[in-house]
Amino acid sequence: MENSIIKSQAYGKDRVRVVRVVRHADGWQEIADYWVCCLLSGEEFETSYTKGDNKLVVATDSQKNTVYYLAKTLPAEKVMV
């Protein structure tokens, strides 16, 4: 069997839907609706393909939950673009 070389590797979670509502004191509301793509890449992930070592891999559900956490906890001006 020939040796193979991995030139690049990436994985992630696509189409994470985030809806953020900011309610202002005067009754005005702002709504932002996003589809987020989280893509991780780098040479560090090579062992997950070549040796089955997934200790550096972040599960895609964890990526999705991180997107939700950031959307909820970041100040509105950071999210409402």
URPE-V564445 format. One line per field, one symbol per residue. ss: DSSP state (H for helix, E for strand, L for the rest). psi: psi as a letter, one per 30 degrees, with the letter a starting at -180 (. if undefined). Layout:
ss->???
psi->???
This chain:
ss->LLLLLLLLLEEEEEEEEEEEEEELLLLLEEEEEEEEEEEEELHHHHHHHHLLLLLLLLLHHHHHHHHHHHHHHLLHHHHLL
psi->klklkjelkllaklhjkkkkkkklegfkkkkkjljkkjkkllfffeffefggjgffkkkeeeeeeeeeeeeefkkeffei.
